[in-house]
Amino acid sequence: MKWLLSLVAVNSLISVVIYPMITLGVDKPMNWLVEIGLLAFGVGALYLLIRYRKEF
């Protein structure tokens, strides 16, 4: 479970930074819902990792 939460947190938070660069590079409008969703998943997974660090 710790491995999965770490994977979700890292990939989501990295995607928050990379997604705008990709969309600007191909001249597409950026979807803010995707950006907010990735940020929420990343922060949520990071919160769960910190909150339950003793159990995992």
Buried (B, 14 or more C-beta within 10 A) or exposed (E): EEEEBBEBBEBBBEBBEEBEEEBEEEEEEEEEEEBEBBBEBBBBBBEBBEEEEEEE
